[in-house]
Amino acid sequence: MVVQSPEKCQLFCSVPEFRPGANSIDAAVTCRKDLAEEAMVREIREAIRLFGNTTPSYFYFLDPRKFLVNYYCTNGRLAEAHQVAIEGVRLRPSDPEGHALLGAVLILLNRWDESVASLREAARLSPSSTRSNDLGFVLSRVDPAAAASVFREAIASGFHFENDPFGRSAGILAAVAHANLAEVLAALGQAKEAIAEFETALRLDPGFFDPPTSLSVSLFSSMDLLGDAQRSRRPAQRETYERLLSGHPTPVAGAQRGPTEKRPTPRQAKSPSLVTGSGFFITPTGYLVTNAHVVESAQRIELRTKTGTVAASLVRLDRVNDLALLKADGEYMALPLSTGPALSLGTAVFTVGFPNPGLQGLEAKLTKGDISSLAGAHDDPRHYQISVPVQPGNSGGPLMDLRGNVVGVVLARLSDQAALKSSGALAQNVNYAVKIDYLNALLQSVPQAASQLARPGTVERSVEEAAKRAEAASALVIVETNTRR
C-alpha cells in the first residue's frame, strides 16, 4: 500500500498492531508489517515525495524523512541516513528540524565538530531552551566549559512544555538540562556545584534516574535520536552523582551507557590501580579495538597476546559509542570486519574474551549465542541484544559470525537492579554489543588503519574454525588507571 496523502500518516496513533519501539516506521507510514525492508523504504520515500518540501503541521516527528533516517540508523546504514539528512537540509535550509536531525546523525558518525555546527544552526533558526540543551549536550564532548555556559543560558531562559511535541512538562525538560550541566561541572572539577545541579534535577523530576517504561517515552526513544542519546547518559550521571556524594573524584567525560545497561567491565584486578578488558586486532600492524570505558582513564596500557605482553597507545576514543582504537608495535593475526547488511534475529554469534582473569585464568574463553534483538535497551539502534553469555572482563571483545567476521563489539549486560525495579525479576542472559557500523564509522577517521583492513569472509565455517582465528587475534587489555580503587 502506497501512502496517498499526509492524512494517511495520521493513522499512526490508531494502528491496532502498533507496538512502541518496534516496527514504528512501518506502522507509522504504511500501517502494515508485511513489507520487505526495501519495499518499506520505497513506501517512506513515496511519502517524502508526496509531502514535498513541507513539514507536517502535526507532530514534526511524523515527517517521513525523519522516519527514513531513523530506519537507516536502526539498521546501521549510517551513510544512507547521512545522505537523507543532508538532502533534507538542502531542500529546506530554513527548517530547524532538518539541521537538528543532521546533527544527530553526525553524532553517530563520530563527527562532533560538524554536529555542533548543525545544532548551532538549528538553535539560530528556532531559538529555545530545548535546542540550547541539545547543543550543550553535543558541545560538552568538544568544549566542556563552553557547554556549561550554554546549559546555564538554557536554564535561565526557561522551558515551555507547550512547544514540546512529546508533551513533556517544563520540569522534566529542565531536569535534563540541570543534569547535563552537573555532569559537565563534575568533569571540570566543580564538585560542589555539580551536586547542587543534580539535586535540582531530582527536585524537578524525582524519577529522573528511573528507566523509562511508558508508551510515550518508548515512542519518544524511537523517534528522537538526540533525546535518546541524552537519556542514555542517565546511568552514568547517577554514578557520577553518587561518586560525588561519597567524596570520590569523578573521571572526566565517562563513557556513554544505555539506560538499563551495566558494563561487564572494566574488571578490577588484584592491584587496586589495574583494570582489565578484552580486545581484538583489526590490522596485522597492531591496531586493536576495545571499549572506551576500559581505557578512558588509563595512564598505561598493555596487551597480553599469544606471543607476549606489549605496550599500547590510545589512537581514538569514541565515548558516545563506547569504542576505542589502540596501537601496539609488532605483527599480529587480524580479524576482518563485516561490511554487510544488519544481522537477522536468530543469527548465530560468539565471542572470545578474558572474563575474570584473576579467577578464571588468563586463557581466552569462548561463549556462544544468538542475536536476540536488533536494538538494545529501550530500542537503542546502536546495539544488538545478544544471548551470548558475558562476564566482567568480556567488554571490548569481538562479536563474531560464523564467517569469521566481526559484527559487533561486546559492551554490556542488563543491569540486575534495573530489571528488578522494572519487572520484579532478574533478567536471564540479556547482553548487548555495539553494531559494527559504528566501529567502521570511527575507522573512517583513521585512514592508516582503515587502509589495512582485511576483506570480510564469505564462507561459513564451524564455530571451532572461526573461534581459532578469533583466539589468535584477541588480547587481554591491562590498564593502569589514574585513580586507585
Order of alpha helices (4+ residues) and beta strands (2+ residues): alpha-alpha-alpha-alpha-alpha-alpha-alpha-alpha-alpha-alpha-alpha-alpha-alpha-alpha-beta-beta-beta-beta-alpha-beta-beta-beta-beta-alpha-beta-beta-beta-beta-alpha-beta-alpha-alpha-alpha-beta
